């Protein structure tokens, strides 16, 4: 049975044009079948590699969609930087670099990938960049710092990937992106991946990309992980939400999960209430200092913290194995955030649980999520 499965995977990814060495890395990392965005983008990016716009939500497999063509195009006989991936957060940058490294593990010639981001001493990153580097994954602010110090050269970069492009703009990186794209204008292609295309992103597309850029779109309705069970509990009010959450946590033993709130104040308040009731909880949000954020994430990954209370933005790039559940303490404003939140669990073929705690005033929003994503969210009746 296992042998048959391997043959199926090989033929499927082979049809997209991926080399056997990279396919071996995919299999080892439990990437067993191409997702829709991968099927639509990989053949074009491998064969043409010109300007490209991929509109798809978080959790659709975008890293492999652009990562496989980047890895396959890498000229390992050169020690120059040939590709640049820009992304909004340190965590996402680390995750992308780690995944590219793992996928390329069996490539006949080693492909060097380096991640650079704020929060780490820039001198350490400069020393790493002195070594041969083929692909750089960077947050925009740190890349600008390195360019100003002349510690990195982009003159040999043939491809720039803008990953989570809308999020980079919402976080205030437009000027940095403008600077980077102007410096590389004329000798590179842009592969842009984004969940949405706001007007500010349309400006970048008009200014720096070919008007005939190849476009693909993945409908948000097709990207929900079917290994995740979706449930909801109807609560009387906010106090009842806390009681419901506490009841649920008592059933989880040492199981770990993420509880999502919409605001920084909400995460801090809820984390304090959980800690006061002897739960191993910590809050993570956008205003947290980098060293404090790293401390929380280390504790969570090392299982010293069982419950992470997070905002949507702070959870970008979080990739922790074996999370049993996700709790929507407050429903997200944007539809794709529900997919992103839920996708923290049910990974690598394992089952996951996504539970929404809703009051009567939030039921309309929950039904919209259920209808738009074409999922069934089952009501849980309390004992």
C-alpha positions in Angstrom: 0.0 0.0 0.0 2.8 2.4 0.9 4.6 1.6 -2.3 1.5 2.3 -4.4 1.1 5.7 -2.6 4.7 6.7 -3.4 4.2 5.9 -7.0 1.0 8.0 -7.1 2.8 11.0 -5.5 5.8 10.7 -7.8 3.7 10.7 -10.9 1.5 13.5 -9.7 4.3 15.9 -8.9 6.3 14.7 -11.9 3.4 15.8 -14.2 3.9 19.3 -12.8 7.6 19.2 -13.8 9.2 18.8 -10.4 12.4 16.8 -10.2 12.6 13.4 -8.4 15.1 14.8 -5.9 12.7 17.5 -4.8 9.8 15.1 -4.8 11.7 12.9 -2.3 11.9 16.0 0.0 8.2 16.6 -0.4 7.3 13.1 0.6 9.5 13.2 3.6 7.7 16.4 4.7 4.2 14.9 4.2 3.4 17.0 1.2 1.6 14.2 -0.5 -0.5 15.8 -3.3 -0.4 19.1 -5.1 -2.9 21.7 -3.9 -4.9 23.8 -6.3 -2.5 26.7 -6.2 0.5 24.4 -6.8 -1.2 22.7 -9.7 -2.0 26.1 -11.3 1.3 27.8 -10.7 4.2 25.3 -10.7 4.1 24.4 -14.4 4.1 28.1 -15.4 6.8 29.2 -12.9 9.0 26.3 -13.9 8.7 26.8 -17.7 8.2 30.5 -18.0 9.0 32.1 -14.7 7.9 35.6 -15.8 5.7 38.0 -13.8 3.0 36.1 -11.9 0.1 36.9 -9.6 -1.3 34.1 -7.4 -4.4 35.0 -5.3 -4.8 32.4 -2.6 -5.4 32.3 1.1 -3.0 31.3 3.8 -2.8 27.5 4.2 -3.2 26.7 0.5 0.4 25.5 0.0 1.9 28.7 -1.4 5.4 28.1 -0.1 5.8 25.0 -2.2 4.1 26.7 -5.1 6.9 29.2 -5.4 9.5 27.3 -3.5 9.8 24.3 -5.8 10.4 26.5 -8.9 12.9 28.6 -7.0 14.8 25.6 -5.9 14.7 23.9 -9.2 16.0 27.0 -11.0 18.9 27.6 -8.5 22.3 27.6 -10.2 24.5 25.9 -7.5 27.6 26.5 -9.5 27.3 30.2 -8.5 27.5 31.5 -5.0 25.4 34.6 -5.9 21.9 35.4 -4.5 19.6 34.5 -7.3 16.1 34.7 -5.6 14.6 36.9 -2.9 11.4 36.1 -0.9 9.9 39.0 0.9 7.4 38.2 3.7 5.7 40.2 6.5 7.0 38.5 9.7 10.0 36.9 11.2 8.1 33.7 12.0 6.8 33.3 8.4 10.4 34.0 7.1 11.8 31.3 9.4 9.1 28.9 8.4 9.6 29.5 4.6 13.4 29.1 4.9 13.0 25.9 7.0 10.6 24.4 4.5 12.8 25.2 1.5 15.8 23.7 3.2 13.8 20.5 4.0 12.4 20.1 0.5 15.9 20.6 -1.0 17.6 18.0 1.3 18.0 15.4 -1.5 19.1 17.8 -4.3 22.3 16.6 -5.8 24.0 19.9 -5.2 23.3 21.8 -2.0 21.1 24.9 -2.3 21.8 27.5 0.4 18.9 29.4 1.8 19.3 32.2 4.4 16.6 34.0 6.4 17.1 37.6 7.5 14.7 39.5 9.8 14.5 42.0 12.6 14.9 40.9 16.2 18.3 39.2 15.6 21.6 41.0 15.7 22.3 42.3 12.2 26.0 41.5 12.5 25.2 37.8 12.9 23.1 37.9 9.7 25.8 39.8 7.8 28.3 37.0 8.7 25.9 34.4 7.4 25.4 36.3 4.2 29.2 36.2 3.6 28.8 32.5 2.9 27.4 31.2 -0.5 23.7 32.0 -0.6 21.3 31.2 -3.4 18.0 32.2 -1.9 17.3 34.9 0.7 14.1 35.0 2.7 13.7 38.5 4.2 11.3 40.9 6.0 11.3 44.2 4.2 12.7 46.3 7.0 15.7 44.2 7.7 16.5 43.9 4.0 16.6 47.7 3.8 19.0 47.8 6.7 21.3 45.3 5.0 21.1 47.2 1.7 22.0 50.5 3.4 25.0 48.8 5.0 25.9 47.3 1.6 25.9 43.9 3.3 23.8 42.3 0.6 23.7 42.6 -3.2 20.6 42.1 -5.3 22.3 42.6 -8.7 22.1 38.9 -9.5 18.6 38.4 -8.3 16.4 37.0 -11.1 13.2 36.4 -9.1 11.5 38.3 -6.3 8.6 36.6 -4.5 6.2 38.8 -2.6 4.5 36.4 -0.2 1.5 37.6 1.8 1.8 40.8 -0.1 -1.4 42.4 1.3 -0.2 41.8 4.8 3.1 43.4 4.1 1.3 46.5 2.9 -1.1 46.5 5.9 1.9 46.4 8.2 3.3 49.6 6.6 6.0 48.1 4.4 5.0 49.8 1.1 7.9 52.3 1.0 10.4 49.5 1.7 8.9 47.3 -1.0 9.0 50.3 -3.4 12.7 50.8 -2.6 13.6 47.2 -3.1 11.7 46.8 -6.4 13.2 50.0 -7.8 16.7 48.8 -7.0 16.1 45.6 -8.9 14.1 47.0 -11.8 15.0 45.7 -15.2 16.6 42.4 -14.4 14.1 40.4 -12.4 10.7 38.8 -12.4 8.1 39.3 -9.7 6.0 36.4 -8.3 3.3 37.9 -6.1 1.1 35.8 -3.8 -1.7 37.5 -1.8 -5.0 36.6 -0.3 -6.5 39.9 -1.4 -5.6 42.6 -4.0 -6.3 46.0 -2.3 -5.8 49.2 -4.2 -2.4 49.8 -2.7 -1.2 46.4 -4.0 -2.8 47.2 -7.4 -0.5 50.2 -7.5 2.6 48.0 -7.0 1.3 45.7 -9.7 0.8 48.6 -12.2 4.2 50.1 -11.3 6.5 47.1 -11.3 4.9 44.2 -13.1 4.1 43.4 -16.7 0.6 44.2 -17.7 0.3 40.7 -19.1 1.5 39.0 -15.9 0.1 35.4 -15.6 -2.7 35.3 -13.0 -4.2 32.4 -11.1 -6.9 32.5 -8.4 -7.9 29.9 -5.7 -11.3 30.3 -4.3 -11.3 30.5 -0.5 -14.2 28.0 -0.5 -11.9 25.3 -1.8 -9.1 25.6 0.8 -10.5 24.5 4.1 -8.6 21.5 5.5 -11.0 18.6 5.5 -9.1 16.9 8.4 -10.5 19.7 10.8 -13.7 19.2 12.6 -15.6 22.5 13.1 -17.9 23.0 16.1 -19.5 25.9 18.0 -20.9 26.5 21.4 -23.6 29.2 21.9 -22.8 31.3 25.0 -24.9 33.8 26.9 -22.3 36.6 27.1 -18.5 37.2 27.5 -18.5 35.8 31.0 -20.2 32.7 29.8 -17.5 32.4 27.1 -14.8 32.2 29.7 -16.7 29.6 31.7 -17.2 27.5 28.5 -13.5 27.8 27.6 -12.5 26.7 31.1 -14.9 23.7 30.9 -13.3 22.7 27.5 -9.7 23.1 28.8 -10.5 20.8 31.7 -11.2 18.0 29.2 -7.9 18.5 27.3 -5.3 17.3 29.8 -1.9 18.2 28.5 -3.3 19.0 25.0 -2.0 22.2 23.5 -3.9 24.8 21.4 -4.3 28.4 20.3 -7.1 30.7 21.5 -7.8 33.6 19.1 -9.0 37.0 20.1 -9.4 40.1 17.8 -7.4 42.6 19.8 -4.2 43.0 21.8 -6.2 43.9 24.9 -8.4 40.9 24.5 -5.4 38.5 24.4 -3.8 40.1 27.4 -7.0 40.0 29.5 -7.9 36.4 28.6 -4.3 35.2 29.2 -4.3 36.8 32.7 -7.7 35.1 33.5 -6.4 31.7 32.4 -3.1 32.1 34.3 -5.1 33.1 37.4 -6.9 29.8 37.2 -3.6 27.9 37.0 -3.5 27.3 33.3 -0.1 27.4 31.5 -1.1 30.2 29.1 0.7 33.2 27.5 -0.5 36.0 25.2 1.2 36.9 21.9 0.3 40.0 20.0 1.8 42.6 17.6 3.0 45.0 20.3 5.1 42.3 22.1 8.8 43.0 22.0 10.7 40.6 19.8 12.7 39.0 22.7 9.4 38.5 24.6 7.7 37.0 21.6 10.6 34.6 21.1 10.5 33.6 24.8 6.7 32.8 24.5 7.1 30.8 21.3 10.1 28.8 22.8 8.0 28.0 25.8 5.0 27.0 23.6 7.1 24.8 21.3 8.9 23.2 24.3 5.4 22.5 25.9 6.1 24.7 28.9 3.1 26.7 27.8 0.0 24.8 26.8 -2.3 27.6 25.7 -1.3 30.4 23.4 -3.7 33.4 23.3 -3.1 35.2 20.0 -4.3 37.9 17.6 -4.6 37.1 13.9 -1.6 39.1 12.9 0.7 37.8 15.7 -0.2 34.2 14.7 1.2 34.7 11.1 3.9 32.1 10.5 3.3 30.1 13.6 3.9 26.4 12.8 3.8 24.2 15.8 3.4 20.4 15.6 0.6 18.5 17.2 -1.8 21.2 18.2 -5.0 19.6 19.3 -7.4 22.5 18.9 -8.0 26.1 17.9 -10.6 28.2 19.8 -12.2 31.2 18.2 -12.9 33.2 21.4 -13.9 36.0 19.1 -14.8 35.4 15.5 -12.5 37.0 13.0 -13.4 40.1 10.9 -12.1 38.6 7.7 -13.2 35.3 6.2 -9.7 34.1 5.3 -8.6 34.6 8.9 -11.0 31.8 10.0 -9.2 29.5 7.5 -5.8 30.7 8.7 -6.7 30.2 12.4 -8.2 26.8 11.9 -5.3 25.7 9.8 -2.9 25.8 12.8 -4.4 22.4 13.8 -5.1 19.3 11.7 -1.7 19.4 10.0 0.4 16.7 8.3 -2.7 14.4 7.9 -3.7 14.6 11.6 -7.1 15.4 12.8 -7.8 18.8 14.3 -10.6 20.6 16.1 -11.8 24.2 15.5 -14.3 25.5 18.1 -16.1 28.9 17.9 -17.6 30.4 21.1 -20.4 32.7 20.0 -23.2 34.8 21.5 -26.6 35.2 19.9 -25.4 38.4 18.2 -22.5 36.5 16.6 -24.6 33.7 15.1 -25.2 35.6 11.9 -21.4 36.0 11.3 -20.9 32.3 12.1 -23.5 31.2 9.6 -21.9 33.5 7.0 -18.5 31.7 7.6 -20.2 28.3 7.3 -22.0 29.3 4.1 -19.1 31.0 2.3 -16.5 28.3 3.2 -19.0 25.5 2.5 -18.3 23.8 5.7 -20.5 22.3 8.4 -20.0 23.8 11.9 -21.8 21.5 14.3 -23.4 22.8 17.5 -22.1 21.4 20.7 -24.7 21.1 23.5 -23.4 21.7 26.9 -23.8 19.1 29.6 
